Amino acid sequence: MKRELGIAIGVLVFIIILIVVLTFLLKSSPFYRCEPIRPSDNVALVTGGSRGIGYSFAKWLKQKGFVVVITGRKKRILQSVSAELGVHHVVCDSTNESQVNRLVQFMQQWDRLTLLINNAGDRRGEKRGESLRNRLSYEFNLNTISHWVLTKKLLHRLKGGHVLNIGSHQGIYRAALASWGENTERHLDYVLTKNALHLMSNALAAKHKETKINAACILMKTSSKNEYASEEAMDYLDSQFSWILENDLPSGILFVPSNVKRHTSMQTIKTTSMKVGKFTIEII
């Protein structure tokens, strides 16, 4: 009897330890769910969402009632931002095929994806000892190819949804030339990757008409030290980007916020006004 009781206690202790270990592993996993899942949720995926413009979009969309998933390469930073904003996170290098496939698998827990914001990117510029070929390969892979691959992998979940590719006014050669002049060649890798991203958006939009696919130039400047988390940043997104939540969104456009046109060399480039819901937007 005592032997059986000892075995039962041992099994119970083992089960408790197993539960504790599994709970710890689950919470430290990039797949940890920080809120319940509901089929009716509006779900947004923001790549590169742990800092900069991606962070601002993640915070803003969370305030709009979206379930938000952010990605990034640095686990600790992602965990911190996830806890701060109350969003999901997945550790994912956008240029790593296996990690991207894991992200796509993670997104399958929802019936559909409402909004994909392809934001992850970099303007590394010239690095001592690095060949031009390697630099171009790095920036094209991150700034253009990774967005193309992820969008294609998620299109079947984005029917009726939106894709917003974060471009740049510097992806328009005339604007870049006016900004940098004779130094444009030093930044030409970035210019070309963003120009290719704009063209990719148009090409995908022309073929996949069941999903709205657009690109946007963004210039977010506030008076706050932590500009991307500030209320000014939220007000900026409210005033310039609430149109992406509209049902009658156009597709295949390059959107230019008023402050980008006003404060950059894009003043010399002709744009067209378009009415989307209650918003008037400028497009190229």
Helices and strands as residue ranges (DSSP letters): H 2-28, E 43-46, H 52-63, E 67-72, H 75-85, E 88-91, H 97-107, E 115-118, H 132-140, I 141-145, H 146-154, G 155-157, E 162-166, G 169-171, H 173-180, G 181-187, H 188-207, E 212-216, G 227-229, H 231-241, G 242-245, E 254-255, H 258-263, G 265-268, E 272-276, E 279-283
